[in-house]
């Protein structure tokens, strides 16, 4: 397409300069705040952050909820993707449209809908009290369960779409061949489907885990101040405490965890495929 490499680099240079000035440079300045103290470079901000009980609790809660949402979305995603892929072309298109539809709705609206559902006078509590399971409405909002449900509903479509793409690229005769050779359904999934769809699982897992870590609206609305996550804690450090150093530490932790999740998923998928 291009006469030489210099011509291609010259065409890409404006976009690279724009991305550096608008995105990379501000992020680098923000992240550097966590390594500077007293005119020098130090890790004291990170040791101070993890020495606090609240900070450790928020970190572990965010990490655990991210793993839980990713694991559950993978299980549901495989089941939904299998069902959609095996539908006729017309039905498949409609189902993919239904899966994609929530992504077109603002996360704010989707999150506030859960307040109506999980509130003291919501549908869930009305069903619980109406069926006699509890005399009083349960406190479902501002709990880890509410945050988990909100995050799962928010990012599950990304996992389903990633797995649908991976399953459609899988050889059509792979599963029938494994069944003919005597493999049960668990063996078919573990030894055939999972290795052949690992790229979709890596992409979907990365999107769901990273999204769960970095989401702000859903934890802030459904968790409030009782269920702090890293993003809501970072907002408090900036807007309330005016502590940009702690916010920089949290931002760096989120970036490292996101990259580490992607690398770990790729390593696991590669190791599983080699075996």
Secondary structure, 3 states (H helix, E strand, C coil): CCCCHHHHHHHHHHHHHHHHHHHHHHHHHHHHHHHEECCEECCHHHHHHHHCHHHHHHHHHHHHHHHHHHHHHHHHHHHHHHHHHCCCHHHHHHHHHHHHHHHHCCHHHHHHHHHHHHCCCCHHHHHHHHCCCCCCCCCCCCCHHHHHHHHHHHHHHHHHHHHHHHHHCCCCHHHHHHHHCCCCHHHHHHHHHHHHCHHHHHHHHHHHHHHHHHCCHHHHHHHCCCCCCHHHHHHHHHHCCCCHHHHHHHHHHHHHHHHHHHHHHHHHHHHHHHC
